[in-house]
Amino acid sequence: MTVQSLKEAILELPESERQSLTLWLNGLDHDDWDREMLQDFSAGGRGAHLVERVKADITAGKYRPVEEFCAERQQKRK
């Protein structure tokens, strides 16, 4: 089966089945992305240093709760 024949078969599907296929294909991409993120931000991953820096900032009290930050942004928009 070729990509072209798959494309042609997909075009023949009813709308609801095309939507179902789209959701399934998007799920595959998200699963791959999730695995990549886990790998990147686990110990030894290329983003691990960022996790350590954030943890150090939290321990040092250099953070604001997200709710506080969002409320401040809302006030600035008014």
C-alpha positions in Angstrom: 0.0 0.0 0.0 1.4 3.4 -0.9 0.9 6.8 0.7 -1.0 7.9 -2.4 -3.5 5.0 -2.1 -4.0 5.8 1.5 -4.8 9.4 0.7 -7.3 8.3 -1.9 -8.9 5.9 0.5 -9.1 8.5 3.2 -10.9 10.9 0.8 -13.5 8.3 0.3 -14.3 7.9 4.0 -17.4 9.5 5.5 -16.8 12.7 7.4 -17.2 11.1 10.8 -14.6 8.4 10.0 -12.1 11.0 8.7 -12.5 12.9 11.9 -11.9 9.7 13.9 -8.8 8.9 11.9 -7.6 12.5 12.4 -8.0 12.2 16.1 -6.1 8.9 16.1 -3.2 10.2 14.0 -2.9 13.3 16.2 -2.8 11.1 19.2 0.2 9.3 17.7 2.0 12.6 17.3 1.2 13.6 20.9 2.4 10.3 22.3 5.7 10.7 20.5 6.0 14.3 21.7 5.2 13.2 25.3 7.9 10.5 25.2 10.4 13.1 23.9 9.6 15.5 26.6 10.0 12.9 29.3 13.3 11.9 27.9 14.5 15.5 27.6 13.6 16.5 31.1 14.6 13.3 32.9 17.9 13.0 34.7 20.7 13.3 32.1 18.3 14.7 29.4 19.1 17.9 27.5 16.6 19.9 29.6 17.5 18.4 33.0 19.6 21.5 33.9 16.4 23.6 33.5 14.5 21.4 35.9 17.3 21.7 38.4 17.4 25.5 38.1 13.7 25.7 38.7 13.9 23.4 41.7 16.7 25.6 43.1 14.6 28.8 42.5 11.6 27.3 44.3 13.8 26.2 47.3 15.3 29.7 47.4 11.8 31.2 47.4 12.3 32.8 44.0 8.8 32.0 42.6 5.3 33.3 42.5 2.2 31.0 42.5 0.7 30.9 39.0 -2.6 32.2 40.2 -0.9 35.3 41.5 0.9 35.8 38.2 -2.2 35.4 36.2 -4.2 37.7 38.4 -1.6 40.4 37.9 -1.6 40.0 34.2 -5.4 40.3 34.1 -5.1 43.6 36.1 -2.6 45.0 33.6 -4.9 44.2 30.7 -7.8 46.3 32.1 
